[in-house]
Amino acid sequence: MGDAGSMDRINTFIDRNAPALLGRLKRLVEFPTVNPPGVDYDQVTGYLTRELGLIGLAAKRYAIPSKVLKAALPEDQHGYPRYNVIGKLRSPGAGKTIHFNAHYDVVPVSGTWRHGNPFSGAVEKGLIYGRGTADMKGSIASLLTALDAINKTGSKPKMNVEVSFTADEETDSFLGARWVVEEAPIKPDYAIVMEGGEGDEVCCGHNGTCWLEVTVHGRAAHGSMPEAGINALEKMAALVRELETYKKLIARTKFVTPEGKTMRPTINVGGVFSSGEGGKINTVPALAKFSIDRRVIATEDQAAAERGLRSFLAAAAKRIPDCKITVTKVSENFSSFTRPTHKFFKAVSSCVTEVRGKPTVFNVSAGFNDIHYFSHVLKIPTLGYGPGGDDCHAVDERARVSDLVATAKIYANLLTTFEG
């Protein structure tokens, strides 16, 4: 374990500088980094690069080459550049390196927010509101504060430190965490993706996704003679009803997490749905589209899950008269799970317990995050932990100030006690 006096100084610094932590988070929230399409990435990564430099890290911003960007993104996003930020801190005599990762993009906003502007970072009654406070700019503010505390108190990390702030996690991470682990000059031995676990829960895995778009092809006709056409909406409705059987089929597969929860594959139908061009109230719709979000649990094979869903859709369409479909993959994210037996997992658990004062449990997140890039591609012990919050992706997203402060202490505790 580290020096108790040093940790006391760090904790005191973090408590006294809670307003600075909130100031960082408010500034981050004020960048409306909505993805898609990828707004304000230039501005937020410039800010993050400067902040890392001010707290003692060597920081560099990497722009995704235009050729790579255009190959990966839809044409309407080609005018939105992508950047990833890498920060490094060498600790004299350290033999191992720990990597902290967070994404800075956020989902779009809608609805009426408590404080009007969803990018305000307004603080009220121990809560800070705004898109990204919980998912996951709060983690970034906590980490910056932890590193600042270590620097300002003259403490030394037991390991070398790497930091990555990445793009596009809210879509597929291809130009973000995937690019960092495959292209950036990093060499971590351990990694923390700063979401997925919060409070007394540490994340040791997450679900994957298979996102498909189903297009149902009909035939247009005049609304006064519907028998002359093939109504794509009616065929789509029949196909969606068929998917109730698929839900029951995949629910037979289950996975029991280390905390004792049972997880099963799920689908969400119609997060996006639309008709084709030329739609009119007195026209038989010739085309209808809908999305399928298939969640892949940690014990499933990703390719087999996609094949099974595609096969079911094809067979179901054949059972419906005049139902012709095409199925396109939108994107996918791979699931991840590591049994929490490694000493790194135990060290993080100990730090969480030390700060939180409660026994730690290991969870598997129903949502996806970027753990799998570090655990599968780099094959290093990786877990998820951050301050979290409430109403992620919803109206009045918010984080608790106490959780942001506690998480900064946990990160600093780990950095000054675990030697690898």
Secondary structure, DSSP 8 states (H G I E B T S, - for coil): ---HHHHHHHHHHHHHTHHHHHHHHHHHHHS--BTTTTTTHHHHHHHHHHHHHHTT-EEEEEE--HHHHHHHS-GGGTTS--EEEEEEE--TT---EEEEEEE--B----S-BTTB-TTS--EETTEEESTTIIIIIHHHHHHHHHHHHHHHTT---SSEEEEEEES-TTTT-TTTHHHHHHHSS---SEEEES-S--TTEEEEEE-EEEEEEEEEE-B--BTT-GGGSB-HHHHHHHHHHHHHHHHHHHTT--EE-TTS-EE--EEEEEEEEEE-TT--TTB---EEEEEEEEEE-TTS-HHHHHHHHHHHHHHHHHHSTT-EEEEEEEEEE--EE--TTSHHHHHHHHHHHHHH-S--EEEEESS--SHHIIIIIS---EEE-----BSTTSTT-EEEHHHHHHHHHHHHHHHHH---
